[in-house]
Amino acid sequence: MPLYEYRCLSCGRVFEALRSLGAGISGLECPDCGRGDLEKEYSTFAGSSAGATSGGSGCAPRGRFT
């Protein structure tokens, strides 16, 4: 199951929740205020821009490996 980030529109708290694909926000409540006024946050993967600045994939240094 993917991990999604949600923002509570009532109190501003951002939290994560494991949800199945396409589940939406029905049934979710803010862990702080208990309200269901939520919006899905867009997040990036860690290290997703590493390849853009180094010219490589960001997985391993360039060079010969023995």
C-alpha positions as a printed Julia matrix, in Angstrom:
66×3 Matrix{Float64}:
   0.0    0.0     0.0
   1.28   3.48   -0.85
   1.94   6.11    1.8
   0.15   9.4     1.12
   0.39  12.81    2.79
  -2.73  14.76    3.69
  -3.27  18.3     5.0
  -6.15  19.12    7.32
  -7.97  22.2     6.06
  -9.34  22.88    9.55
  -6.16  22.94   11.67
  -3.34  22.77    9.07
  -1.75  19.52   10.31
   0.07  17.47    7.67
   0.07  13.72    8.29
   0.75  10.46    6.47
  -1.62   7.54    5.92
  -1.28   4.16    4.25
  -4.07   3.87    1.7
  -4.81   1.46   -1.11
  -4.56   2.83   -4.65
  -7.58   4.92   -5.55
  -9.02   4.87   -2.0
  -9.4    8.65   -1.8
  -9.92  10.47    1.48
 -13.24   8.96    2.54
 -13.08   7.63    6.08
  -9.93   9.6     7.0
  -9.85  12.03    9.89
  -7.18  14.42   11.14
  -5.28  12.87   14.06
  -5.24  16.26   15.86
  -8.72  17.73   15.47
 -10.7   14.7    14.23
 -12.24  16.53   11.28
 -12.45  15.1     7.79
 -11.74  18.3     5.84
  -8.6   17.02    4.12
  -6.68  17.52    0.91
  -4.02  15.27   -0.55
  -0.52  16.74   -0.57
   1.87  16.22   -3.45
   5.29  15.01   -2.38
   8.47  13.94   -4.14
  10.66  10.91   -3.63
  13.88  11.41   -1.68
  16.83  11.91   -4.0
  14.68  12.33   -7.1
  16.71  15.31   -8.3
  20.15  13.78   -7.61
  20.6   12.61  -11.19
  19.73  16.01  -12.64
  22.61  17.82  -10.97
  25.31  15.14  -11.14
  24.63  13.92  -14.65
  24.2   10.35  -13.41
  21.47   8.25  -11.94
  22.37   9.14   -8.37
  22.78   5.47   -7.47
  26.54   5.04   -7.48
  29.66   7.07   -8.27
  31.07   6.86  -11.76
  34.25   4.91  -12.35
  35.61   1.42  -12.63
  34.53  -1.15  -10.07
  36.52  -4.33   -9.45
